[in-house]
Amino acid sequence: MAEGRLPHIVLFSGGTACRSINLALCAKPVRLTRIVPAWDSGGSSKVIRESLGVLAVGDIRQALMTMAHGEGRAGDVVKVCNARLTSGTAADAQTEFALYAEGRHPLLERMEPGLRGAILNYLRTFRAGIAADFDFRNGSIGNFILTGAHLAHNCDINTAIFVFRKLCDVAGHVWPSTTADGIDLSAVLNDGAVVAGQHRVTALGDGPGRIGIREIALSARGEPVAANEAVIESLESADAIVFGPGSFFTSVLPHFLVDGIVPAIARNVFARRIFIGNILQCRETRGLDVARMLEIAAGLWQARGGSEVRPFTHVLANHQLLPFEKTVGAFAYLGNGALEEVCARISAEAVIGEFEDPWQRGHHDGRAVADVLSSLLPS
């Protein structure tokens, strides 16, 4: 790391799962880049994707709002971008959207004219692109603004993100791992059944969840998925590349399937490569443990061209306090399994600590994890 330069942490993660870690890292003397999935196929993002045929922006917007929170940005622009429309009737949601798009919302009326004009331009661009029967219910204003910027800037998502960051005065970077649209994620279960769509994989029922996932695949209208150049540049300058926490098969592991990601990580031989185990199992990972997840990730890493470099230098895993299974809600704590054995096999160092938030069971203590990540940065 060059003298006088802030260390650069690149974080491949899910949305909600890494929020506390993102917030804690914002308080550290580091530069932070979040790499998020571009294959979200549920919720508000699904409606926008199906209506306009564009890249899903929900995870991007959510990560940018987390950055804004962590950096202490709480102005009117951030409040607008973090707003969500009513989930009542379609007519009520459309009326509420009009308050924003026509500049009649109180937050917009008191805003500086330049910022207000930019936001209105993107909202109106979005409105011009959608069908008359578009369902605005429960929609995110930030998603609409970011999608409008995407359309206004020749469908260049990187430019749209740059503009959105400037509007919100966010310093941290957020990039989708690919700029391709129409990306589909699918999973093959251990019995050979295929589950298509990120939203279906992450919501596996009890039966399919217990059968388990054998492999996952990504495609962009049947073609391989190419990496975002902004992501490649971020990986080249990273001092630490962090994987997780988040939904293993839909938010973390699929990044390895994006062409160019694994080779770019492998080329940066000086960066720490850190895997963070989840606190709980989830619908995707019933019956798995951290050791088995590492084996799956290492196998995919080798298959994608990273065999000459070990996939991870360090593995953070929660200390197992009890010798029996315990649950939080519907899910058991994620065990560590044969962690030391697997770490020895892939030449990674296991870092076992008490990483659970004492006030939110099943969640990471963001400060505890951020402290360890900071301690692992190369000097």
C-alpha positions as YAML, in Angstrom:
chain: A
units: angstrom
residues:
- id: 1
  name: MET
  ca: [0.00, 0.00, 0.00]
- id: 2
  name: ALA
  ca: [1.44, 3.38, -1.03]
- id: 3
  name: GLU
  ca: [2.42, 5.70, 1.82]
- id: 4
  name: GLY
  ca: [-0.27, 8.29, 2.59]
- id: 5
  name: ARG
  ca: [-2.99, 6.48, 0.64]
- id: 6
  name: LEU
  ca: [-6.09, 5.26, 2.43]
- id: 7
  name: PRO
  ca: [-6.46, 1.46, 2.24]
- id: 8
  name: HIS
  ca: [-9.09, 0.32, -0.25]
- id: 9
  name: ILE
  ca: [-11.61, -2.36, 0.75]
- id: 10
  name: VAL
  ca: [-13.77, -3.98, -1.94]
- id: 11
  name: LEU
  ca: [-16.81, -5.76, -0.57]
- id: 12
  name: PHE
  ca: [-18.76, -8.42, -2.49]
- id: 13
  name: SER
  ca: [-21.90, -8.84, -0.47]
- id: 14
  name: GLY
  ca: [-25.61, -9.04, -0.11]
- id: 15
  name: GLY
  ca: [-27.83, -6.08, 0.69]
- id: 16
  name: THR
  ca: [-29.24, -6.29, 4.19]
- id: 17
  name: ALA
  ca: [-26.72, -8.82, 5.52]
- id: 18
  name: CYS
  ca: [-23.70, -6.53, 5.24]
- id: 19
  name: ARG
  ca: [-25.42, -3.25, 6.16]
- id: 20
  name: SER
  ca: [-23.94, -3.03, 9.67]
- id: 21
  name: ILE
  ca: [-20.45, -3.83, 8.34]
- id: 22
  name: ASN
  ca: [-20.79, -1.20, 5.60]
- id: 23
  name: LEU
  ca: [-21.85, 1.39, 8.19]
- id: 24
  name: ALA
  ca: [-18.95, 0.50, 10.51]
- id: 25
  name: LEU
  ca: [-16.40, 0.64, 7.69]
- id: 26
  name: CYS
  ca: [-17.62, 4.13, 6.76]
- id: 27
  name: ALA
  ca: [-16.33, 5.26, 10.15]
- id: 28
  name: LYS
  ca: [-12.87, 3.84, 9.43]
- id: 29
  name: PRO
  ca: [-10.03, 5.59, 7.55]
- id: 30
  name: VAL
  ca: [-10.57, 3.46, 4.43]
- id: 31
  name: ARG
  ca: [-11.91, 3.82, 0.90]
- id: 32
  name: LEU
  ca: [-14.88, 1.51, 0.44]
- id: 33
  name: THR
  ca: [-16.28, -0.03, -2.72]
- id: 34
  name: ARG
  ca: [-19.38, -2.26, -2.73]
- id: 35
  name: ILE
  ca: [-19.88, -4.77, -5.57]
- id: 36
  name: VAL
  ca: [-23.53, -5.80, -5.79]
- id: 37
  name: PRO
  ca: [-25.52, -8.33, -7.82]
- id: 38
  name: ALA
  ca: [-27.19, -7.28, -11.06]
- id: 39
  name: TRP
  ca: [-29.61, -10.21, -11.27]
- id: 40
  name: ASP
  ca: [-32.27, -9.25, -8.73]
- id: 41
  name: SER
  ca: [-35.55, -10.59, -10.15]
- id: 42
  name: GLY
  ca: [-38.01, -9.83, -7.37]
- id: 43
  name: GLY
  ca: [-39.87, -6.94, -5.76]
- id: 44
  name: SER
  ca: [-39.80, -3.42, -7.19]
- id: 45
  name: SER
  ca: [-36.75, -4.25, -9.32]
- id: 46
  name: LYS
  ca: [-38.70, -7.00, -11.06]
- id: 47
  name: VAL
  ca: [-41.47, -4.60, -12.10]
- id: 48
  name: ILE
  ca: [-38.93, -2.14, -13.53]
- id: 49
  name: ARG
  ca: [-36.91, -4.88, -15.27]
- id: 50
  name: GLU
  ca: [-39.98, -6.35, -16.94]
- id: 51
  name: SER
  ca: [-41.36, -2.96, -17.97]
- id: 52
  name: LEU
  ca: [-38.18, -1.42, -19.40]
- id: 53
  name: GLY
  ca: [-35.84, -4.36, -20.03]
- id: 54
  name: VAL
  ca: [-33.03, -2.71, -18.05]
- id: 55
  name: LEU
  ca: [-30.51, -3.78, -15.44]
- id: 56
  name: ALA
  ca: [-31.97, -4.33, -11.96]
- id: 57
  name: VAL
  ca: [-31.09, -1.29, -9.82]
- id: 58
  name: GLY
  ca: [-32.57, -2.24, -6.43]
- id: 59
  name: ASP
  ca: [-29.39, -3.61, -4.87]
- id: 60
  name: ILE
  ca: [-27.38, -0.68, -6.27]
- id: 61
  name: ARG
  ca: [-29.74, 1.90, -4.78]
- id: 62
  name: GLN
  ca: [-29.91, 0.10, -1.44]
- id: 63
  name: ALA
  ca: [-26.10, -0.03, -1.18]
- id: 64
  name: LEU
  ca: [-25.83, 3.67, -2.09]
- id: 65
  name: MET
  ca: [-28.36, 4.55, 0.61]
- id: 66
  name: THR
  ca: [-26.36, 2.52, 3.13]
- id: 67
  name: MET
  ca: [-23.25, 4.46, 2.09]
- id: 68
  name: ALA
  ca: [-25.16, 7.72, 2.53]
- id: 69
  name: HIS
  ca: [-26.24, 6.67, 6.02]
- id: 70
  name: GLY
  ca: [-22.75, 5.61, 7.00]
- id: 71
  name: GLU
  ca: [-21.29, 8.88, 5.73]
- id: 72
  name: GLY
  ca: [-23.86, 10.94, 7.64]
- id: 73
  name: ARG
  ca: [-25.73, 12.20, 4.56]
- id: 74
  name: ALA
  ca: [-29.29, 12.93, 5.63]
- id: 75
  name: GLY
  ca: [-30.27, 15.86, 3.40]
- id: 76
  name: ASP
  ca: [-33.44, 16.24, 1.34]
- id: 77
  name: VAL
  ca: [-31.99, 14.45, -1.71]
- id: 78
  name: VAL
  ca: [-31.19, 11.35, 0.34]
- id: 79
  name: LYS
  ca: [-34.63, 11.51, 1.97]
- id: 80
  name: VAL
  ca: [-36.26, 11.58, -1.49]
- id: 81
  name: CYS
  ca: [-34.07, 8.74, -2.80]
- id: 82
  name: ASN
  ca: [-34.88, 6.65, 0.27]
- id: 83
  name: ALA
  ca: [-38.66, 7.21, 0.02]
- id: 84
  name: ARG
  ca: [-41.06, 4.43, -0.92]
- id: 85
  name: LEU
  ca: [-44.57, 4.81, -2.34]
- id: 86
  name: THR
  ca: [-47.74, 3.55, -0.74]
- id: 87
  name: SER
  ca: [-48.65, -0.12, -1.00]
- id: 88
  name: GLY
  ca: [-52.36, 0.79, -1.09]
- id: 89
  name: THR
  ca: [-54.28, 1.09, -4.35]
- id: 90
  name: ALA
  ca: [-52.57, 1.47, -7.73]
- id: 91
  name: ALA
  ca: [-54.31, 4.84, -8.19]
- id: 92
  name: ASP
  ca: [-53.04, 6.13, -4.85]
- id: 93
  name: ALA
  ca: [-49.47, 5.09, -5.69]
- id: 94
  name: GLN
  ca: [-49.68, 6.77, -9.11]
- id: 95
  name: THR
  ca: [-50.97, 9.97, -7.49]
- id: 96
  name: GLU
  ca: [-48.13, 9.90, -4.96]
- id: 97
  name: PHE
  ca: [-45.56, 9.39, -7.71]
- id: 98
  name: ALA
  ca: [-46.97, 12.45, -9.51]
- id: 99
  name: LEU
  ca: [-46.19, 14.57, -6.42]
- id: 100
  name: TYR
  ca: [-42.52, 13.75, -6.96]
- id: 101
  name: ALA
  ca: [-42.41, 13.79, -10.76]
- id: 102
  name: GLU
  ca: [-44.19, 17.16, -10.94]
- id: 103
  name: GLY
  ca: [-42.07, 18.72, -8.20]
- id: 104
  name: ARG
  ca: [-44.96, 19.24, -5.80]
- id: 105
  name: HIS
  ca: [-43.57, 17.16, -2.94]
- id: 106
  name: PRO
  ca: [-42.48, 19.39, -0.01]
- id: 107
  name: LEU
  ca: [-38.94, 17.95, -0.01]
- id: 108
  name: LEU
  ca: [-38.53, 18.89, -3.67]
- id: 109
  name: GLU
  ca: [-40.16, 22.31, -3.33]
- id: 110
  name: ARG
  ca: [-37.55, 23.44, -0.80]
- id: 111
  name: MET
  ca: [-34.60, 21.91, -2.66]
- id: 112
  name: GLU
  ca: [-31.87, 23.90, -4.42]
- id: 113
  name: PRO
  ca: [-33.04, 24.45, -8.05]
- id: 114
  name: GLY
  ca: [-30.15, 22.56, -9.68]
- id: 115
  name: LEU
  ca: [-30.66, 19.42, -7.62]
- id: 116
  name: ARG
  ca: [-34.43, 19.65, -7.96]
- id: 117
  name: GLY
  ca: [-34.17, 20.02, -11.73]
- id: 118
  name: ALA
  ca: [-31.90, 16.99, -12.09]
- id: 119
  name: ILE
  ca: [-34.19, 14.78, -10.01]
- id: 120
  name: LEU
  ca: [-37.30, 15.91, -11.89]
- id: 121
  name: ASN
  ca: [-35.56, 15.27, -15.21]
- id: 122
  name: TYR
  ca: [-34.75, 11.68, -14.24]
- id: 123
  name: LEU
  ca: [-38.21, 11.01, -12.81]
- id: 124
  name: ARG
  ca: [-39.84, 12.35, -15.97]
- id: 125
  name: THR
  ca: [-37.48, 10.30, -18.15]
- id: 126
  name: PHE
  ca: [-38.53, 7.25, -16.17]
- id: 127
  name: ARG
  ca: [-42.22, 8.10, -16.52]
- id: 128
  name: ALA
  ca: [-41.84, 8.59, -20.28]
- id: 129
  name: GLY
  ca: [-40.32, 5.14, -20.64]
- id: 130
  name: ILE
  ca: [-42.88, 3.06, -18.76]
- id: 131
  name: ALA
  ca: [-46.27, 1.81, -19.88]
- id: 132
  name: ALA
  ca: [-49.44, 3.66, -18.87]
- id: 133
  name: ASP
  ca: [-50.49, 0.79, -16.61]
- id: 134
  name: PHE
  ca: [-47.17, 0.61, -14.68]
- id: 135
  name: ASP
  ca: [-47.78, -0.42, -11.08]
- id: 136
  name: PHE
  ca: [-46.07, 2.09, -8.76]
- id: 137
  name: ARG
  ca: [-47.18, 0.42, -5.54]
- id: 138
  name: ASN
  ca: [-44.41, 0.03, -2.95]
- id: 139
  name: GLY
  ca: [-41.97, 1.39, -5.50]
- id: 140
  name: SER
  ca: [-38.74, 3.09, -4.44]
- id: 141
  name: ILE
  ca: [-38.33, 6.70, -5.58]
- id: 142
  name: GLY
  ca: [-34.57, 6.10, -5.57]
- id: 143
  name: ASN
  ca: [-35.03, 3.16, -7.96]
- id: 144
  name: PHE
  ca: [-37.10, 5.37, -10.27]
- id: 145
  name: ILE
  ca: [-34.50, 8.17, -10.20]
- id: 146
  name: LEU
  ca: [-31.59, 5.78, -10.80]
- id: 147
  name: THR
  ca: [-33.45, 4.04, -13.64]
- id: 148
  name: GLY
  ca: [-34.32, 7.42, -15.15]
- id: 149
  name: ALA
  ca: [-30.64, 8.41, -15.01]
- id: 150
  name: HIS
  ca: [-29.76, 5.08, -16.62]
- id: 151
  name: LEU
  ca: [-32.15, 5.82, -19.51]
- id: 152
  name: ALA
  ca: [-31.10, 9.48, -19.77]
- id: 153
  name: HIS
  ca: [-27.43, 8.58, -20.07]
- id: 154
  name: ASN
  ca: [-27.72, 6.14, -22.97]
- id: 155
  name: CYS
  ca: [-28.29, 3.16, -20.65]
- id: 156
  name: ASP
  ca: [-24.81, 3.56, -19.16]
- id: 157
  name: ILE
  ca: [-25.32, 2.36, -15.59]
- id: 158
  name: ASN
  ca: [-21.88, 3.52, -14.45]
- id: 159
  name: THR
  ca: [-22.63, 7.10, -15.51]
- id: 160
  name: ALA
  ca: [-26.06, 6.86, -13.86]
- id: 161
  name: ILE
  ca: [-24.44, 5.71, -10.59]
- id: 162
  name: PHE
  ca: [-21.87, 8.53, -10.79]
- id: 163
  name: VAL
  ca: [-24.65, 11.11, -11.19]
- id: 164
  name: PHE
  ca: [-26.70, 9.52, -8.38]
- id: 165
  name: ARG
  ca: [-23.69, 9.59, -6.04]
- id: 166
  name: LYS
  ca: [-23.12, 13.27, -6.81]
- id: 167
  name: LEU
  ca: [-26.79, 14.08, -6.15]
- id: 168
  name: CYS
  ca: [-26.58, 12.37, -2.75]
- id: 169
  name: ASP
  ca: [-23.02, 13.59, -2.03]
- id: 170
  name: VAL
  ca: [-21.85, 10.00, -1.41]
- id: 171
  name: ALA
  ca: [-18.08, 9.37, -1.40]
- id: 172
  name: GLY
  ca: [-18.09, 5.55, -1.38]
- id: 173
  name: HIS
  ca: [-18.38, 3.59, -4.60]
- id: 174
  name: VAL
  ca: [-21.06, 1.07, -5.55]
- id: 175
  name: TRP
  ca: [-20.88, -0.93, -8.77]
- id: 176
  name: PRO
  ca: [-22.84, -3.86, -10.19]
- id: 177
  name: SER
  ca: [-20.47, -6.69, -11.08]
- id: 178
  name: THR
  ca: [-21.71, -6.48, -14.68]
- id: 179
  name: THR
  ca: [-23.38, -3.79, -16.77]
- id: 180
  name: ALA
  ca: [-25.31, -6.32, -18.86]
- id: 181
  name: ASP
  ca: [-29.09, -6.35, -18.60]
- id: 182
  name: GLY
  ca: [-31.44, -9.30, -18.84]
- id: 183
  name: ILE
  ca: [-29.29, -11.43, -16.53]
- id: 184
  name: ASP
  ca: [-30.84, -14.59, -15.18]
- id: 185
  name: LEU
  ca: [-29.62, -16.65, -12.24]
- id: 186
  name: SER
  ca: [-30.64, -20.29, -11.92]
- id: 187
  name: ALA
  ca: [-29.81, -23.16, -9.60]
- id: 188
  name: VAL
  ca: [-29.69, -26.92, -10.05]
- id: 189
  name: LEU
  ca: [-30.68, -28.81, -6.92]
- id: 190
  name: ASN
  ca: [-29.02, -32.04, -5.79]
- id: 191
  name: ASP
  ca: [-31.92, -34.03, -7.26]
- id: 192
  name: GLY
  ca: [-31.46, -32.39, -10.68]
- id: 193
  name: ALA
  ca: [-34.43, -30.01, -10.45]
- id: 194
  name: VAL
  ca: [-33.83, -26.53, -11.89]
- id: 195
  name: VAL
  ca: [-34.95, -23.37, -10.10]
- id: 196
  name: ALA
  ca: [-34.93, -20.31, -12.39]
- id: 197
  name: GLY
  ca: [-34.76, -16.74, -11.09]
- id: 198
  name: GLN
  ca: [-32.91, -15.16, -8.17]
- id: 199
  name: HIS
  ca: [-36.15, -14.48, -6.30]
- id: 200
  name: ARG
  ca: [-37.12, -18.17, -6.48]
- id: 201
  name: VAL
  ca: [-33.69, -19.46, -5.45]
- id: 202
  name: THR
  ca: [-33.49, -17.19, -2.43]
- id: 203
  name: ALA
  ca: [-37.00, -18.23, -1.36]
- id: 204
  name: LEU
  ca: [-36.63, -22.02, -1.63]
- id: 205
  name: GLY
  ca: [-39.35, -23.89, 0.23]
- id: 206
  name: ASP
  ca: [-38.59, -26.39, 2.99]
- id: 207
  name: GLY
  ca: [-38.51, -29.38, 0.63]
- id: 208
  name: PRO
  ca: [-36.18, -27.98, -2.07]
- id: 209
  name: GLY
  ca: [-34.15, -26.21, 0.61]
- id: 210
  name: ARG
  ca: [-33.37, -29.49, 2.34]
- id: 211
  name: ILE
  ca: [-32.50, -31.16, -0.97]
- id: 212
  name: GLY
  ca: [-29.90, -28.43, -1.40]
- id: 213
  name: ILE
  ca: [-28.25, -26.61, -4.29]
- id: 214
  name: ARG
  ca: [-25.69, -28.45, -6.43]
- id: 215
  name: GLU
  ca: [-24.66, -25.61, -8.73]
- id: 216
  name: ILE
  ca: [-25.69, -22.18, -9.97]
- id: 217
  name: ALA
  ca: [-25.49, -20.48, -13.36]
- id: 218
  name: LEU
  ca: [-25.66, -16.95, -14.76]
- id: 219
  name: SER
  ca: [-26.53, -15.93, -18.29]
- id: 220
  name: ALA
  ca: [-27.43, -12.76, -20.16]
- id: 221
  name: ARG
  ca: [-30.05, -13.85, -22.69]
- id: 222
  name: GLY
  ca: [-28.18, -17.11, -23.10]
- id: 223
  name: GLU
  ca: [-24.73, -15.50, -23.39]
- id: 224
  name: PRO
  ca: [-21.85, -15.35, -20.87]
- id: 225
  name: VAL
  ca: [-21.92, -12.40, -18.47]
- id: 226
  name: ALA
  ca: [-19.04, -9.91, -18.86]
- id: 227
  name: ALA
  ca: [-17.55, -8.00, -15.93]
- id: 228
  name: ASN
  ca: [-18.09, -4.29, -15.35]
- id: 229
  name: GLU
  ca: [-14.82, -2.48, -16.17]
- id: 230
  name: ALA
  ca: [-15.28, -0.29, -13.08]
- id: 231
  name: VAL
  ca: [-15.24, -3.45, -10.96]
- id: 232
  name: ILE
  ca: [-12.04, -4.71, -12.61]
- id: 233
  name: GLU
  ca: [-10.37, -1.36, -11.87]
- id: 234
  name: SER
  ca: [-11.55, -1.51, -8.24]
- id: 235
  name: LEU
  ca: [-10.14, -5.02, -7.80]
- id: 236
  name: GLU
  ca: [-6.78, -3.95, -9.21]
- id: 237
  name: SER
  ca: [-6.40, -1.22, -6.56]
- id: 238
  name: ALA
  ca: [-7.86, -3.17, -3.61]
- id: 239
  name: ASP
  ca: [-5.93, -3.84, -0.43]
- id: 240
  name: ALA
  ca: [-8.64, -6.22, 0.83]
- id: 241
  name: ILE
  ca: [-11.32, -8.06, -1.16]
- id: 242
  name: VAL
  ca: [-14.12, -9.27, 1.09]
- id: 243
  name: PHE
  ca: [-16.74, -11.89, 0.24]
- id: 244
  name: GLY
  ca: [-19.95, -11.81, 2.27]
- id: 245
  name: PRO
  ca: [-21.89, -11.80, 4.39]
- id: 246
  name: GLY
  ca: [-25.04, -12.39, 2.37]
- id: 247
  name: SER
  ca: [-27.09, -15.03, 0.65]
- id: 248
  name: PHE
  ca: [-24.37, -17.45, -0.42]
- id: 249
  name: PHE
  ca: [-25.83, -18.82, -3.67]
- id: 250
  name: THR
  ca: [-27.55, -15.64, -4.90]
- id: 251
  name: SER
  ca: [-25.57, -12.65, -3.58]
- id: 252
  name: VAL
  ca: [-21.98, -13.80, -3.01]
- id: 253
  name: LEU
  ca: [-20.98, -16.86, -5.05]
- id: 254
  name: PRO
  ca: [-22.51, -15.78, -8.42]
- id: 255
  name: HIS
  ca: [-19.92, -13.00, -8.78]
- id: 256
  name: PHE
  ca: [-17.37, -15.74, -9.51]
- id: 257
  name: LEU
  ca: [-19.44, -16.64, -12.59]
- id: 258
  name: VAL
  ca: [-19.04, -13.18, -14.12]
- id: 259
  name: ASP
  ca: [-16.33, -13.38, -16.80]
- id: 260
  name: GLY
  ca: [-13.17, -11.57, -15.71]
- id: 261
  name: ILE
  ca: [-13.92, -11.32, -11.97]
- id: 262
  name: VAL
  ca: [-11.89, -14.29, -10.73]
- id: 263
  name: PRO
  ca: [-8.82, -13.55, -12.93]
- id: 264
  name: ALA
  ca: [-8.86, -9.90, -11.80]
- id: 265
  name: ILE
  ca: [-8.93, -10.94, -8.15]
- id: 266
  name: ALA
  ca: [-6.15, -13.48, -8.73]
- id: 267
  name: ARG
  ca: [-3.94, -10.87, -10.42]
- id: 268
  name: ASN
  ca: [-3.93, -8.74, -7.28]
- id: 269
  name: VAL
  ca: [-1.62, -11.01, -5.31]
- id: 270
  name: PHE
  ca: [-1.01, -8.41, -2.58]
- id: 271
  name: ALA
  ca: [-4.65, -8.00, -1.51]
- id: 272
  name: ARG
  ca: [-6.12, -9.88, 1.40]
- id: 273
  name: ARG
  ca: [-9.01, -12.09, 0.26]
- id: 274
  name: ILE
  ca: [-11.39, -12.53, 3.15]
- id: 275
  name: PHE
  ca: [-14.48, -14.73, 3.37]
- id: 276
  name: ILE
  ca: [-17.04, -13.81, 6.04]
- id: 277
  name: GLY
  ca: [-19.30, -16.64, 7.15]
- id: 278
  name: ASN
  ca: [-22.96, -15.87, 7.83]
- id: 279
  name: ILE
  ca: [-24.36, -16.09, 11.35]
- id: 280
  name: LEU
  ca: [-27.41, -18.17, 10.39]
- id: 281
  name: GLN
  ca: [-28.35, -20.72, 7.78]
- id: 282
  name: CYS
  ca: [-30.98, -19.54, 5.31]
- id: 283
  name: ARG
  ca: [-33.35, -21.05, 2.75]
- id: 284
  name: GLU
  ca: [-30.43, -21.50, 0.35]
- id: 285
  name: THR
  ca: [-28.00, -23.06, 2.82]
- id: 286
  name: ARG
  ca: [-29.98, -25.44, 5.03]
- id: 287
  name: GLY
  ca: [-27.67, -28.18, 6.27]
- id: 288
  name: LEU
  ca: [-24.46, -26.48, 5.12]
- id: 289
  name: ASP
  ca: [-21.67, -25.14, 7.31]
- id: 290
  name: VAL
  ca: [-18.88, -22.61, 6.75]
- id: 291
  name: ALA
  ca: [-16.37, -25.33, 5.83]
- id: 292
  name: ARG
  ca: [-18.64, -26.76, 3.12]
- id: 293
  name: MET
  ca: [-19.37, -23.29, 1.74]
- id: 294
  name: LEU
  ca: [-15.63, -22.67, 1.50]
- id: 295
  name: GLU
  ca: [-15.18, -25.92, -0.44]
- id: 296
  name: ILE
  ca: [-17.95, -24.94, -2.86]
- id: 297
  name: ALA
  ca: [-16.46, -21.46, -3.37]
- id: 298
  name: ALA
  ca: [-12.93, -22.84, -3.81]
- id: 299
  name: GLY
  ca: [-14.16, -25.36, -6.40]
- id: 300
  name: LEU
  ca: [-15.86, -22.63, -8.42]
- id: 301
  name: TRP
  ca: [-12.80, -20.39, -8.04]
- id: 302
  name: GLN
  ca: [-10.60, -23.05, -9.63]
- id: 303
  name: ALA
  ca: [-13.12, -23.72, -12.39]
- id: 304
  name: ARG
  ca: [-13.16, -20.01, -13.26]
- id: 305
  name: GLY
  ca: [-9.40, -19.69, -13.69]
- id: 306
  name: GLY
  ca: [-8.13, -18.85, -10.22]
- id: 307
  name: SER
  ca: [-6.28, -22.08, -9.54]
- id: 308
  name: GLU
  ca: [-2.79, -20.54, -9.37]
- id: 309
  name: VAL
  ca: [-3.76, -18.33, -6.41]
- id: 310
  name: ARG
  ca: [-5.54, -19.46, -3.25]
- id: 311
  name: PRO
  ca: [-9.11, -18.12, -3.20]
- id: 312
  name: PHE
  ca: [-9.02, -16.77, 0.36]
- id: 313
  name: THR
  ca: [-6.26, -15.66, 2.69]
- id: 314
  name: HIS
  ca: [-8.56, -15.41, 5.74]
- id: 315
  name: VAL
  ca: [-11.92, -16.77, 6.84]
- id: 316
  name: LEU
  ca: [-14.01, -15.03, 9.51]
- id: 317
  name: ALA
  ca: [-16.34, -17.40, 11.33]
- id: 318
  name: ASN
  ca: [-18.54, -16.94, 14.36]
- id: 319
  name: HIS
  ca: [-17.49, -18.72, 17.56]
- id: 320
  name: GLN
  ca: [-19.71, -21.73, 18.23]
- id: 321
  name: LEU
  ca: [-20.65, -21.31, 21.88]
- id: 322
  name: LEU
  ca: [-22.93, -24.34, 22.28]
- id: 323
  name: PRO
  ca: [-22.39, -28.02, 21.36]
- id: 324
  name: PHE
  ca: [-25.95, -28.40, 20.05]
- id: 325
  name: GLU
  ca: [-28.10, -26.80, 17.33]
- id: 326
  name: LYS
  ca: [-29.85, -23.58, 18.22]
- id: 327
  name: THR
  ca: [-32.20, -21.53, 16.07]
- id: 328
  name: VAL
  ca: [-33.26, -17.92, 15.63]
- id: 329
  name: GLY
  ca: [-36.75, -17.96, 14.22]
- id: 330
  name: ALA
  ca: [-36.94, -20.51, 11.41]
- id: 331
  name: PHE
  ca: [-33.19, -20.96, 10.91]
- id: 332
  name: ALA
  ca: [-30.36, -22.61, 12.81]
- id: 333
  name: TYR
  ca: [-27.01, -21.01, 13.47]
- id: 334
  name: LEU
  ca: [-24.49, -21.72, 10.71]
- id: 335
  name: GLY
  ca: [-21.96, -24.22, 12.05]
- id: 336
  name: ASN
  ca: [-18.27, -24.07, 11.24]
- id: 337
  name: GLY
  ca: [-17.86, -27.77, 10.43]
- id: 338
  name: ALA
  ca: [-14.35, -28.96, 9.61]
- id: 339
  name: LEU
  ca: [-13.20, -25.37, 9.25]
- id: 340
  name: GLU
  ca: [-9.58, -25.77, 10.36]
- id: 341
  name: GLU
  ca: [-9.12, -28.76, 8.05]
- id: 342
  name: VAL
  ca: [-10.57, -26.99, 5.00]
- id: 343
  name: CYS
  ca: [-8.62, -23.79, 5.75]
- id: 344
  name: ALA
  ca: [-5.41, -25.81, 5.90]
- id: 345
  name: ARG
  ca: [-6.26, -27.41, 2.55]
- id: 346
  name: ILE
  ca: [-6.86, -24.06, 0.80]
- id: 347
  name: SER
  ca: [-4.07, -22.26, 2.73]
- id: 348
  name: ALA
  ca: [-6.37, -19.80, 4.48]
- id: 349
  name: GLU
  ca: [-6.19, -18.59, 8.07]
- id: 350
  name: ALA
  ca: [-9.31, -19.12, 10.17]
- id: 351
  name: VAL
  ca: [-10.25, -16.12, 12.32]
- id: 352
  name: ILE
  ca: [-12.87, -17.26, 14.83]
- id: 353
  name: GLY
  ca: [-14.50, -14.61, 16.98]
- id: 354
  name: GLU
  ca: [-17.76, -13.55, 18.57]
- id: 355
  name: PHE
  ca: [-19.15, -11.72, 15.56]
- id: 356
  name: GLU
  ca: [-22.86, -11.81, 16.41]
- id: 357
  name: ASP
  ca: [-24.52, -8.53, 17.32]
- id: 358
  name: PRO
  ca: [-25.48, -8.80, 21.02]
- id: 359
  name: TRP
  ca: [-28.60, -6.69, 20.40]
- id: 360
  name: GLN
  ca: [-29.79, -8.33, 17.16]
- id: 361
  name: ARG
  ca: [-29.60, -12.10, 17.26]
- id: 362
  name: GLY
  ca: [-28.62, -13.65, 13.95]
- id: 363
  name: HIS
  ca: [-26.95, -10.47, 12.67]
- id: 364
  name: HIS
  ca: [-23.30, -9.49, 12.48]
- id: 365
  name: ASP
  ca: [-21.81, -6.98, 14.87]
- id: 366
  name: GLY
  ca: [-20.60, -4.52, 12.24]
- id: 367
  name: ARG
  ca: [-18.01, -2.87, 14.46]
- id: 368
  name: ALA
  ca: [-16.48, -6.18, 15.54]
- id: 369
  name: VAL
  ca: [-16.15, -7.34, 11.93]
- id: 370
  name: ALA
  ca: [-14.85, -3.95, 10.72]
- id: 371
  name: ASP
  ca: [-12.20, -3.96, 13.46]
- id: 372
  name: VAL
  ca: [-10.95, -7.37, 12.35]
- id: 373
  name: LEU
  ca: [-10.97, -6.38, 8.67]
- id: 374
  name: SER
  ca: [-8.93, -3.28, 9.52]
- id: 375
  name: SER
  ca: [-6.43, -5.39, 11.47]
- id: 376
  name: LEU
  ca: [-5.95, -7.70, 8.47]
- id: 377
  name: LEU
  ca: [-5.12, -4.92, 6.00]
- id: 378
  name: PRO
  ca: [-1.57, -5.13, 4.62]
- id: 379
  name: SER
  ca: [0.80, -2.63, 6.23]
...
